[in-house]
Amino acid sequence: MAALAILYVVLSSYYILDTRVALATFEAAQQESMEKLAQRQEIVEYELKLSNEALAQRLGMGELELHQRMQARATDLLRQQQALERVLQDQQLELRLQDEQKEQVAQK
């Protein structure tokens, strides 16, 4: 019986050690994969930046100029929107005044 208990302890210790080694190997492989993925991401981001810069140069402008043009366009669109809102408000006011005048004429 004691020999069976010793055999159990030895085999359990072996499997525990084997599992720990496999886990450590897996963790190392996972860490390596994550490092490769991070490197690949840096490469892709760098290539994307180069591509954007090349496109901007082909369009005849730098990144700063492109950003400034986009900002100017957004500002222009905002001004147009505000102008249209004022026009609509004026038209609504004019319609209300016309309705009030029609009501006054109808009451007389």
Phi and psi restraints in degrees (range 20) as a CNS / XPLOR table:
assign (resid 1 and name C) (resid 2 and name N)
       (resid 2 and name CA) (resid 2 and name C) 1.0 -64.2 20.0 2
assign (resid 2 and name N) (resid 2 and name CA)
       (resid 2 and name C) (resid 3 and name N) 1.0 -36.1 20.0 2
assign (resid 2 and name C) (resid 3 and name N)
       (resid 3 and name CA) (resid 3 and name C) 1.0 -66.3 20.0 2
assign (resid 3 and name N) (resid 3 and name CA)
       (resid 3 and name C) (resid 4 and name N) 1.0 -37.3 20.0 2
assign (resid 3 and name C) (resid 4 and name N)
       (resid 4 and name CA) (resid 4 and name C) 1.0 -65.7 20.0 2
assign (resid 4 and name N) (resid 4 and name CA)
       (resid 4 and name C) (resid 5 and name N) 1.0 -40.1 20.0 2
assign (resid 4 and name C) (resid 5 and name N)
       (resid 5 and name CA) (resid 5 and name C) 1.0 -65.5 20.0 2
assign (resid 5 and name N) (resid 5 and name CA)
       (resid 5 and name C) (resid 6 and name N) 1.0 -41.0 20.0 2
assign (resid 5 and name C) (resid 6 and name N)
       (resid 6 and name CA) (resid 6 and name C) 1.0 -65.4 20.0 2
assign (resid 6 and name N) (resid 6 and name CA)
       (resid 6 and name C) (resid 7 and name N) 1.0 -43.1 20.0 2
assign (resid 6 and name C) (resid 7 and name N)
       (resid 7 and name CA) (resid 7 and name C) 1.0 -61.2 20.0 2
assign (resid 7 and name N) (resid 7 and name CA)
       (resid 7 and name C) (resid 8 and name N) 1.0 -41.1 20.0 2
assign (resid 7 and name C) (resid 8 and name N)
       (resid 8 and name CA) (resid 8 and name C) 1.0 -62.0 20.0 2
assign (resid 8 and name N) (resid 8 and name CA)
       (resid 8 and name C) (resid 9 and name N) 1.0 -45.8 20.0 2
assign (resid 8 and name C) (resid 9 and name N)
       (resid 9 and name CA) (resid 9 and name C) 1.0 -63.9 20.0 2
assign (resid 9 and name N) (resid 9 and name CA)
       (resid 9 and name C) (resid 10 and name N) 1.0 -43.0 20.0 2
assign (resid 9 and name C) (resid 10 and name N)
       (resid 10 and name CA) (resid 10 and name C) 1.0 -64.7 20.0 2
assign (resid 10 and name N) (resid 10 and name CA)
       (resid 10 and name C) (resid 11 and name N) 1.0 -47.4 20.0 2
assign (resid 10 and name C) (resid 11 and name N)
       (resid 11 and name CA) (resid 11 and name C) 1.0 -65.8 20.0 2
assign (resid 11 and name N) (resid 11 and name CA)
       (resid 11 and name C) (resid 12 and name N) 1.0 -40.0 20.0 2
assign (resid 11 and name C) (resid 12 and name N)
       (resid 12 and name CA) (resid 12 and name C) 1.0 -62.9 20.0 2
assign (resid 12 and name N) (resid 12 and name CA)
       (resid 12 and name C) (resid 13 and name N) 1.0 -43.9 20.0 2
assign (resid 12 and name C) (resid 13 and name N)
       (resid 13 and name CA) (resid 13 and name C) 1.0 -61.9 20.0 2
assign (resid 13 and name N) (resid 13 and name CA)
       (resid 13 and name C) (resid 14 and name N) 1.0 -41.3 20.0 2
assign (resid 13 and name C) (resid 14 and name N)
       (resid 14 and name CA) (resid 14 and name C) 1.0 -62.0 20.0 2
assign (resid 14 and name N) (resid 14 and name CA)
       (resid 14 and name C) (resid 15 and name N) 1.0 -46.7 20.0 2
assign (resid 14 and name C) (resid 15 and name N)
       (resid 15 and name CA) (resid 15 and name C) 1.0 -67.6 20.0 2
assign (resid 15 and name N) (resid 15 and name CA)
       (resid 15 and name C) (resid 16 and name N) 1.0 -36.6 20.0 2
assign (resid 15 and name C) (resid 16 and name N)
       (resid 16 and name CA) (resid 16 and name C) 1.0 -63.9 20.0 2
assign (resid 16 and name N) (resid 16 and name CA)
       (resid 16 and name C) (resid 17 and name N) 1.0 -45.8 20.0 2
assign (resid 16 and name C) (resid 17 and name N)
       (resid 17 and name CA) (resid 17 and name C) 1.0 -63.1 20.0 2
assign (resid 17 and name N) (resid 17 and name CA)
       (resid 17 and name C) (resid 18 and name N) 1.0 -43.2 20.0 2
assign (resid 17 and name C) (resid 18 and name N)
       (resid 18 and name CA) (resid 18 and name C) 1.0 -62.5 20.0 2
assign (resid 18 and name N) (resid 18 and name CA)
       (resid 18 and name C) (resid 19 and name N) 1.0 -40.5 20.0 2
assign (resid 18 and name C) (resid 19 and name N)
       (resid 19 and name CA) (resid 19 and name C) 1.0 -65.5 20.0 2
assign (resid 19 and name N) (resid 19 and name CA)
       (resid 19 and name C) (resid 20 and name N) 1.0 -41.8 20.0 2
assign (resid 19 and name C) (resid 20 and name N)
       (resid 20 and name CA) (resid 20 and name C) 1.0 -63.8 20.0 2
assign (resid 20 and name N) (resid 20 and name CA)
       (resid 20 and name C) (resid 21 and name N) 1.0 -42.2 20.0 2
assign (resid 20 and name C) (resid 21 and name N)
       (resid 21 and name CA) (resid 21 and name C) 1.0 -63.0 20.0 2
assign (resid 21 and name N) (resid 21 and name CA)
       (resid 21 and name C) (resid 22 and name N) 1.0 -44.4 20.0 2
assign (resid 21 and name C) (resid 22 and name N)
       (resid 22 and name CA) (resid 22 and name C) 1.0 -63.0 20.0 2
assign (resid 22 and name N) (resid 22 and name CA)
       (resid 22 and name C) (resid 23 and name N) 1.0 -40.9 20.0 2
assign (resid 22 and name C) (resid 23 and name N)
       (resid 23 and name CA) (resid 23 and name C) 1.0 -64.5 20.0 2
assign (resid 23 and name N) (resid 23 and name CA)
       (resid 23 and name C) (resid 24 and name N) 1.0 -44.0 20.0 2
assign (resid 23 and name C) (resid 24 and name N)
       (resid 24 and name CA) (resid 24 and name C) 1.0 -62.6 20.0 2
assign (resid 24 and name N) (resid 24 and name CA)
       (resid 24 and name C) (resid 25 and name N) 1.0 -40.3 20.0 2
assign (resid 24 and name C) (resid 25 and name N)
       (resid 25 and name CA) (resid 25 and name C) 1.0 -63.7 20.0 2
assign (resid 25 and name N) (resid 25 and name CA)
       (resid 25 and name C) (resid 26 and name N) 1.0 -43.8 20.0 2
assign (resid 25 and name C) (resid 26 and name N)
       (resid 26 and name CA) (resid 26 and name C) 1.0 -62.1 20.0 2
assign (resid 26 and name N) (resid 26 and name CA)
       (resid 26 and name C) (resid 27 and name N) 1.0 -44.4 20.0 2
assign (resid 26 and name C) (resid 27 and name N)
       (resid 27 and name CA) (resid 27 and name C) 1.0 -63.0 20.0 2
assign (resid 27 and name N) (resid 27 and name CA)
       (resid 27 and name C) (resid 28 and name N) 1.0 -40.4 20.0 2
assign (resid 27 and name C) (resid 28 and name N)
       (resid 28 and name CA) (resid 28 and name C) 1.0 -64.5 20.0 2
assign (resid 28 and name N) (resid 28 and name CA)
       (resid 28 and name C) (resid 29 and name N) 1.0 -43.0 20.0 2
assign (resid 28 and name C) (resid 29 and name N)
       (resid 29 and name CA) (resid 29 and name C) 1.0 -64.6 20.0 2
assign (resid 29 and name N) (resid 29 and name CA)
       (resid 29 and name C) (resid 30 and name N) 1.0 -39.1 20.0 2
assign (resid 29 and name C) (resid 30 and name N)
       (resid 30 and name CA) (resid 30 and name C) 1.0 -66.1 20.0 2
assign (resid 30 and name N) (resid 30 and name CA)
       (resid 30 and name C) (resid 31 and name N) 1.0 -42.8 20.0 2
assign (resid 30 and name C) (resid 31 and name N)
       (resid 31 and name CA) (resid 31 and name C) 1.0 -62.0 20.0 2
assign (resid 31 and name N) (resid 31 and name CA)
       (resid 31 and name C) (resid 32 and name N) 1.0 -42.2 20.0 2
assign (resid 31 and name C) (resid 32 and name N)
       (resid 32 and name CA) (resid 32 and name C) 1.0 -63.1 20.0 2
assign (resid 32 and name N) (resid 32 and name CA)
       (resid 32 and name C) (resid 33 and name N) 1.0 -41.8 20.0 2
assign (resid 32 and name C) (resid 33 and name N)
       (resid 33 and name CA) (resid 33 and name C) 1.0 -63.6 20.0 2
assign (resid 33 and name N) (resid 33 and name CA)
       (resid 33 and name C) (resid 34 and name N) 1.0 -40.4 20.0 2
assign (resid 33 and name C) (resid 34 and name N)
       (resid 34 and name CA) (resid 34 and name C) 1.0 -65.9 20.0 2
assign (resid 34 and name N) (resid 34 and name CA)
       (resid 34 and name C) (resid 35 and name N) 1.0 -38.4 20.0 2
assign (resid 34 and name C) (resid 35 and name N)
       (resid 35 and name CA) (resid 35 and name C) 1.0 -65.8 20.0 2
assign (resid 35 and name N) (resid 35 and name CA)
       (resid 35 and name C) (resid 36 and name N) 1.0 -41.7 20.0 2
assign (resid 35 and name C) (resid 36 and name N)
       (resid 36 and name CA) (resid 36 and name C) 1.0 -64.0 20.0 2
assign (resid 36 and name N) (resid 36 and name CA)
       (resid 36 and name C) (resid 37 and name N) 1.0 -40.7 20.0 2
assign (resid 36 and name C) (resid 37 and name N)
       (resid 37 and name CA) (resid 37 and name C) 1.0 -63.9 20.0 2
assign (resid 37 and name N) (resid 37 and name CA)
       (resid 37 and name C) (resid 38 and name N) 1.0 -42.1 20.0 2
assign (resid 37 and name C) (resid 38 and name N)
       (resid 38 and name CA) (resid 38 and name C) 1.0 -63.7 20.0 2
assign (resid 38 and name N) (resid 38 and name CA)
       (resid 38 and name C) (resid 39 and name N) 1.0 -40.6 20.0 2
assign (resid 38 and name C) (resid 39 and name N)
       (resid 39 and name CA) (resid 39 and name C) 1.0 -63.8 20.0 2
assign (resid 39 and name N) (resid 39 and name CA)
       (resid 39 and name C) (resid 40 and name N) 1.0 -43.1 20.0 2
assign (resid 39 and name C) (resid 40 and name N)
       (resid 40 and name CA) (resid 40 and name C) 1.0 -62.8 20.0 2
assign (resid 40 and name N) (resid 40 and name CA)
       (resid 40 and name C) (resid 41 and name N) 1.0 -39.6 20.0 2
assign (resid 40 and name C) (resid 41 and name N)
       (resid 41 and name CA) (resid 41 and name C) 1.0 -62.9 20.0 2
assign (resid 41 and name N) (resid 41 and name CA)
       (resid 41 and name C) (resid 42 and name N) 1.0 -42.7 20.0 2
assign (resid 41 and name C) (resid 42 and name N)
       (resid 42 and name CA) (resid 42 and name C) 1.0 -61.5 20.0 2
assign (resid 42 and name N) (resid 42 and name CA)
       (resid 42 and name C) (resid 43 and name N) 1.0 -41.2 20.0 2
assign (resid 42 and name C) (resid 43 and name N)
       (resid 43 and name CA) (resid 43 and name C) 1.0 -63.9 20.0 2
assign (resid 43 and name N) (resid 43 and name CA)
       (resid 43 and name C) (resid 44 and name N) 1.0 -45.5 20.0 2
assign (resid 43 and name C) (resid 44 and name N)
       (resid 44 and name CA) (resid 44 and name C) 1.0 -63.5 20.0 2
assign (resid 44 and name N) (resid 44 and name CA)
       (resid 44 and name C) (resid 45 and name N) 1.0 -42.7 20.0 2
assign (resid 44 and name C) (resid 45 and name N)
       (resid 45 and name CA) (resid 45 and name C) 1.0 -63.6 20.0 2
assign (resid 45 and name N) (resid 45 and name CA)
       (resid 45 and name C) (resid 46 and name N) 1.0 -40.5 20.0 2
assign (resid 45 and name C) (resid 46 and name N)
       (resid 46 and name CA) (resid 46 and name C) 1.0 -64.2 20.0 2
assign (resid 46 and name N) (resid 46 and name CA)
       (resid 46 and name C) (resid 47 and name N) 1.0 -44.6 20.0 2
assign (resid 46 and name C) (resid 47 and name N)
       (resid 47 and name CA) (resid 47 and name C) 1.0 -63.8 20.0 2
assign (resid 47 and name N) (resid 47 and name CA)
       (resid 47 and name C) (resid 48 and name N) 1.0 -38.6 20.0 2
assign (resid 47 and name C) (resid 48 and name N)
       (resid 48 and name CA) (resid 48 and name C) 1.0 -64.3 20.0 2
assign (resid 48 and name N) (resid 48 and name CA)
       (resid 48 and name C) (resid 49 and name N) 1.0 -41.8 20.0 2
assign (resid 48 and name C) (resid 49 and name N)
       (resid 49 and name CA) (resid 49 and name C) 1.0 -62.9 20.0 2
assign (resid 49 and name N) (resid 49 and name CA)
       (resid 49 and name C) (resid 50 and name N) 1.0 -43.5 20.0 2
assign (resid 49 and name C) (resid 50 and name N)
       (resid 50 and name CA) (resid 50 and name C) 1.0 -62.5 20.0 2
assign (resid 50 and name N) (resid 50 and name CA)
       (resid 50 and name C) (resid 51 and name N) 1.0 -40.9 20.0 2
assign (resid 50 and name C) (resid 51 and name N)
       (resid 51 and name CA) (resid 51 and name C) 1.0 -63.8 20.0 2
assign (resid 51 and name N) (resid 51 and name CA)
       (resid 51 and name C) (resid 52 and name N) 1.0 -43.6 20.0 2
assign (resid 51 and name C) (resid 52 and name N)
       (resid 52 and name CA) (resid 52 and name C) 1.0 -63.2 20.0 2
assign (resid 52 and name N) (resid 52 and name CA)
       (resid 52 and name C) (resid 53 and name N) 1.0 -41.7 20.0 2
assign (resid 52 and name C) (resid 53 and name N)
       (resid 53 and name CA) (resid 53 and name C) 1.0 -64.6 20.0 2
assign (resid 53 and name N) (resid 53 and name CA)
       (resid 53 and name C) (resid 54 and name N) 1.0 -41.1 20.0 2
assign (resid 53 and name C) (resid 54 and name N)
       (resid 54 and name CA) (resid 54 and name C) 1.0 -63.9 20.0 2
assign (resid 54 and name N) (resid 54 and name CA)
       (resid 54 and name C) (resid 55 and name N) 1.0 -41.6 20.0 2
assign (resid 54 and name C) (resid 55 and name N)
       (resid 55 and name CA) (resid 55 and name C) 1.0 -63.8 20.0 2
assign (resid 55 and name N) (resid 55 and name CA)
       (resid 55 and name C) (resid 56 and name N) 1.0 -42.9 20.0 2
assign (resid 55 and name C) (resid 56 and name N)
       (resid 56 and name CA) (resid 56 and name C) 1.0 -63.0 20.0 2
assign (resid 56 and name N) (resid 56 and name CA)
       (resid 56 and name C) (resid 57 and name N) 1.0 -39.3 20.0 2
assign (resid 56 and name C) (resid 57 and name N)
       (resid 57 and name CA) (resid 57 and name C) 1.0 -67.2 20.0 2
assign (resid 57 and name N) (resid 57 and name CA)
       (resid 57 and name C) (resid 58 and name N) 1.0 -38.4 20.0 2
assign (resid 57 and name C) (resid 58 and name N)
       (resid 58 and name CA) (resid 58 and name C) 1.0 -64.0 20.0 2
assign (resid 58 and name N) (resid 58 and name CA)
       (resid 58 and name C) (resid 59 and name N) 1.0 -32.3 20.0 2
assign (resid 58 and name C) (resid 59 and name N)
       (resid 59 and name CA) (resid 59 and name C) 1.0 -81.2 20.0 2
assign (resid 59 and name N) (resid 59 and name CA)
       (resid 59 and name C) (resid 60 and name N) 1.0 -7.3 20.0 2
assign (resid 59 and name C) (resid 60 and name N)
       (resid 60 and name CA) (resid 60 and name C) 1.0 87.1 20.0 2
assign (resid 60 and name N) (resid 60 and name CA)
       (resid 60 and name C) (resid 61 and name N) 1.0 24.5 20.0 2
assign (resid 60 and name C) (resid 61 and name N)
       (resid 61 and name CA) (resid 61 and name C) 1.0 -147.6 20.0 2
assign (resid 61 and name N) (resid 61 and name CA)
       (resid 61 and name C) (resid 62 and name N) 1.0 154.5 20.0 2
assign (resid 61 and name C) (resid 62 and name N)
       (resid 62 and name CA) (resid 62 and name C) 1.0 -88.1 20.0 2
assign (resid 62 and name N) (resid 62 and name CA)
       (resid 62 and name C) (resid 63 and name N) 1.0 175.3 20.0 2
assign (resid 62 and name C) (resid 63 and name N)
       (resid 63 and name CA) (resid 63 and name C) 1.0 -62.5 20.0 2
assign (resid 63 and name N) (resid 63 and name CA)
       (resid 63 and name C) (resid 64 and name N) 1.0 -40.3 20.0 2
assign (resid 63 and name C) (resid 64 and name N)
       (resid 64 and name CA) (resid 64 and name C) 1.0 -65.3 20.0 2
assign (resid 64 and name N) (resid 64 and name CA)
       (resid 64 and name C) (resid 65 and name N) 1.0 -43.7 20.0 2
assign (resid 64 and name C) (resid 65 and name N)
       (resid 65 and name CA) (resid 65 and name C) 1.0 -63.8 20.0 2
assign (resid 65 and name N) (resid 65 and name CA)
       (resid 65 and name C) (resid 66 and name N) 1.0 -40.9 20.0 2
assign (resid 65 and name C) (resid 66 and name N)
       (resid 66 and name CA) (resid 66 and name C) 1.0 -60.4 20.0 2
assign (resid 66 and name N) (resid 66 and name CA)
       (resid 66 and name C) (resid 67 and name N) 1.0 -44.6 20.0 2
assign (resid 66 and name C) (resid 67 and name N)
       (resid 67 and name CA) (resid 67 and name C) 1.0 -63.2 20.0 2
assign (resid 67 and name N) (resid 67 and name CA)
       (resid 67 and name C) (resid 68 and name N) 1.0 -42.1 20.0 2
assign (resid 67 and name C) (resid 68 and name N)
       (resid 68 and name CA) (resid 68 and name C) 1.0 -64.0 20.0 2
assign (resid 68 and name N) (resid 68 and name CA)
       (resid 68 and name C) (resid 69 and name N) 1.0 -40.5 20.0 2
assign (resid 68 and name C) (resid 69 and name N)
       (resid 69 and name CA) (resid 69 and name C) 1.0 -64.7 20.0 2
assign (resid 69 and name N) (resid 69 and name CA)
       (resid 69 and name C) (resid 70 and name N) 1.0 -41.2 20.0 2
assign (resid 69 and name C) (resid 70 and name N)
       (resid 70 and name CA) (resid 70 and name C) 1.0 -64.0 20.0 2
assign (resid 70 and name N) (resid 70 and name CA)
       (resid 70 and name C) (resid 71 and name N) 1.0 -40.6 20.0 2
assign (resid 70 and name C) (resid 71 and name N)
       (resid 71 and name CA) (resid 71 and name C) 1.0 -65.3 20.0 2
assign (resid 71 and name N) (resid 71 and name CA)
       (resid 71 and name C) (resid 72 and name N) 1.0 -41.9 20.0 2
assign (resid 71 and name C) (resid 72 and name N)
       (resid 72 and name CA) (resid 72 and name C) 1.0 -63.7 20.0 2
assign (resid 72 and name N) (resid 72 and name CA)
       (resid 72 and name C) (resid 73 and name N) 1.0 -40.3 20.0 2
assign (resid 72 and name C) (resid 73 and name N)
       (resid 73 and name CA) (resid 73 and name C) 1.0 -64.5 20.0 2
assign (resid 73 and name N) (resid 73 and name CA)
       (resid 73 and name C) (resid 74 and name N) 1.0 -42.3 20.0 2
assign (resid 73 and name C) (resid 74 and name N)
       (resid 74 and name CA) (resid 74 and name C) 1.0 -63.1 20.0 2
assign (resid 74 and name N) (resid 74 and name CA)
       (resid 74 and name C) (resid 75 and name N) 1.0 -41.0 20.0 2
assign (resid 74 and name C) (resid 75 and name N)
       (resid 75 and name CA) (resid 75 and name C) 1.0 -63.9 20.0 2
assign (resid 75 and name N) (resid 75 and name CA)
       (resid 75 and name C) (resid 76 and name N) 1.0 -42.4 20.0 2
assign (resid 75 and name C) (resid 76 and name N)
       (resid 76 and name CA) (resid 76 and name C) 1.0 -62.1 20.0 2
assign (resid 76 and name N) (resid 76 and name CA)
       (resid 76 and name C) (resid 77 and name N) 1.0 -44.3 20.0 2
assign (resid 76 and name C) (resid 77 and name N)
       (resid 77 and name CA) (resid 77 and name C) 1.0 -63.6 20.0 2
assign (resid 77 and name N) (resid 77 and name CA)
       (resid 77 and name C) (resid 78 and name N) 1.0 -37.0 20.0 2
assign (resid 77 and name C) (resid 78 and name N)
       (resid 78 and name CA) (resid 78 and name C) 1.0 -64.7 20.0 2
assign (resid 78 and name N) (resid 78 and name CA)
       (resid 78 and name C) (resid 79 and name N) 1.0 -43.1 20.0 2
assign (resid 78 and name C) (resid 79 and name N)
       (resid 79 and name CA) (resid 79 and name C) 1.0 -60.9 20.0 2
assign (resid 79 and name N) (resid 79 and name CA)
       (resid 79 and name C) (resid 80 and name N) 1.0 -43.7 20.0 2
assign (resid 79 and name C) (resid 80 and name N)
       (resid 80 and name CA) (resid 80 and name C) 1.0 -61.6 20.0 2
assign (resid 80 and name N) (resid 80 and name CA)
       (resid 80 and name C) (resid 81 and name N) 1.0 -42.7 20.0 2
assign (resid 80 and name C) (resid 81 and name N)
       (resid 81 and name CA) (resid 81 and name C) 1.0 -61.9 20.0 2
assign (resid 81 and name N) (resid 81 and name CA)
       (resid 81 and name C) (resid 82 and name N) 1.0 -44.5 20.0 2
assign (resid 81 and name C) (resid 82 and name N)
       (resid 82 and name CA) (resid 82 and name C) 1.0 -64.4 20.0 2
assign (resid 82 and name N) (resid 82 and name CA)
       (resid 82 and name C) (resid 83 and name N) 1.0 -38.7 20.0 2
assign (resid 82 and name C) (resid 83 and name N)
       (resid 83 and name CA) (resid 83 and name C) 1.0 -63.9 20.0 2
assign (resid 83 and name N) (resid 83 and name CA)
       (resid 83 and name C) (resid 84 and name N) 1.0 -42.8 20.0 2
assign (resid 83 and name C) (resid 84 and name N)
       (resid 84 and name CA) (resid 84 and name C) 1.0 -64.5 20.0 2
assign (resid 84 and name N) (resid 84 and name CA)
       (resid 84 and name C) (resid 85 and name N) 1.0 -37.1 20.0 2
assign (resid 84 and name C) (resid 85 and name N)
       (resid 85 and name CA) (resid 85 and name C) 1.0 -62.7 20.0 2
assign (resid 85 and name N) (resid 85 and name CA)
       (resid 85 and name C) (resid 86 and name N) 1.0 -42.0 20.0 2
assign (resid 85 and name C) (resid 86 and name N)
       (resid 86 and name CA) (resid 86 and name C) 1.0 -63.6 20.0 2
assign (resid 86 and name N) (resid 86 and name CA)
       (resid 86 and name C) (resid 87 and name N) 1.0 -42.1 20.0 2
assign (resid 86 and name C) (resid 87 and name N)
       (resid 87 and name CA) (resid 87 and name C) 1.0 -61.4 20.0 2
assign (resid 87 and name N) (resid 87 and name CA)
       (resid 87 and name C) (resid 88 and name N) 1.0 -44.9 20.0 2
assign (resid 87 and name C) (resid 88 and name N)
       (resid 88 and name CA) (resid 88 and name C) 1.0 -63.7 20.0 2
assign (resid 88 and name N) (resid 88 and name CA)
       (resid 88 and name C) (resid 89 and name N) 1.0 -41.0 20.0 2
assign (resid 88 and name C) (resid 89 and name N)
       (resid 89 and name CA) (resid 89 and name C) 1.0 -62.8 20.0 2
assign (resid 89 and name N) (resid 89 and name CA)
       (resid 89 and name C) (resid 90 and name N) 1.0 -42.6 20.0 2
assign (resid 89 and name C) (resid 90 and name N)
       (resid 90 and name CA) (resid 90 and name C) 1.0 -62.7 20.0 2
assign (resid 90 and name N) (resid 90 and name CA)
       (resid 90 and name C) (resid 91 and name N) 1.0 -41.6 20.0 2
assign (resid 90 and name C) (resid 91 and name N)
       (resid 91 and name CA) (resid 91 and name C) 1.0 -65.0 20.0 2
assign (resid 91 and name N) (resid 91 and name CA)
       (resid 91 and name C) (resid 92 and name N) 1.0 -40.9 20.0 2
assign (resid 91 and name C) (resid 92 and name N)
       (resid 92 and name CA) (resid 92 and name C) 1.0 -63.8 20.0 2
assign (resid 92 and name N) (resid 92 and name CA)
       (resid 92 and name C) (resid 93 and name N) 1.0 -41.4 20.0 2
assign (resid 92 and name C) (resid 93 and name N)
       (resid 93 and name CA) (resid 93 and name C) 1.0 -63.2 20.0 2
assign (resid 93 and name N) (resid 93 and name CA)
       (resid 93 and name C) (resid 94 and name N) 1.0 -42.8 20.0 2
assign (resid 93 and name C) (resid 94 and name N)
       (resid 94 and name CA) (resid 94 and name C) 1.0 -62.6 20.0 2
assign (resid 94 and name N) (resid 94 and name CA)
       (resid 94 and name C) (resid 95 and name N) 1.0 -41.4 20.0 2
assign (resid 94 and name C) (resid 95 and name N)
       (resid 95 and name CA) (resid 95 and name C) 1.0 -64.9 20.0 2
assign (resid 95 and name N) (resid 95 and name CA)
       (resid 95 and name C) (resid 96 and name N) 1.0 -40.5 20.0 2
assign (resid 95 and name C) (resid 96 and name N)
       (resid 96 and name CA) (resid 96 and name C) 1.0 -62.3 20.0 2
assign (resid 96 and name N) (resid 96 and name CA)
       (resid 96 and name C) (resid 97 and name N) 1.0 -42.3 20.0 2
assign (resid 96 and name C) (resid 97 and name N)
       (resid 97 and name CA) (resid 97 and name C) 1.0 -63.5 20.0 2
assign (resid 97 and name N) (resid 97 and name CA)
       (resid 97 and name C) (resid 98 and name N) 1.0 -41.0 20.0 2
assign (resid 97 and name C) (resid 98 and name N)
       (resid 98 and name CA) (resid 98 and name C) 1.0 -63.5 20.0 2
assign (resid 98 and name N) (resid 98 and name CA)
       (resid 98 and name C) (resid 99 and name N) 1.0 -41.9 20.0 2
assign (resid 98 and name C) (resid 99 and name N)
       (resid 99 and name CA) (resid 99 and name C) 1.0 -62.5 20.0 2
assign (resid 99 and name N) (resid 99 and name CA)
       (resid 99 and name C) (resid 100 and name N) 1.0 -40.7 20.0 2
assign (resid 99 and name C) (resid 100 and name N)
       (resid 100 and name CA) (resid 100 and name C) 1.0 -65.9 20.0 2
assign (resid 100 and name N) (resid 100 and name CA)
       (resid 100 and name C) (resid 101 and name N) 1.0 -40.5 20.0 2
assign (resid 100 and name C) (resid 101 and name N)
       (resid 101 and name CA) (resid 101 and name C) 1.0 -64.6 20.0 2
assign (resid 101 and name N) (resid 101 and name CA)
       (resid 101 and name C) (resid 102 and name N) 1.0 -41.1 20.0 2
assign (resid 101 and name C) (resid 102 and name N)
       (resid 102 and name CA) (resid 102 and name C) 1.0 -62.6 20.0 2
assign (resid 102 and name N) (resid 102 and name CA)
       (resid 102 and name C) (resid 103 and name N) 1.0 -40.0 20.0 2
assign (resid 102 and name C) (resid 103 and name N)
       (resid 103 and name CA) (resid 103 and name C) 1.0 -64.7 20.0 2
assign (resid 103 and name N) (resid 103 and name CA)
       (resid 103 and name C) (resid 104 and name N) 1.0 -40.9 20.0 2
assign (resid 103 and name C) (resid 104 and name N)
       (resid 104 and name CA) (resid 104 and name C) 1.0 -65.3 20.0 2
assign (resid 104 and name N) (resid 104 and name CA)
       (resid 104 and name C) (resid 105 and name N) 1.0 -40.2 20.0 2
assign (resid 104 and name C) (resid 105 and name N)
       (resid 105 and name CA) (resid 105 and name C) 1.0 -66.3 20.0 2
assign (resid 105 and name N) (resid 105 and name CA)
       (resid 105 and name C) (resid 106 and name N) 1.0 -39.4 20.0 2
assign (resid 105 and name C) (resid 106 and name N)
       (resid 106 and name CA) (resid 106 and name C) 1.0 -67.8 20.0 2
assign (resid 106 and name N) (resid 106 and name CA)
       (resid 106 and name C) (resid 107 and name N) 1.0 -31.5 20.0 2
assign (resid 106 and name C) (resid 107 and name N)
       (resid 107 and name CA) (resid 107 and name C) 1.0 -74.8 20.0 2
assign (resid 107 and name N) (resid 107 and name CA)
       (resid 107 and name C) (resid 108 and name N) 1.0 -23.0 20.0 2
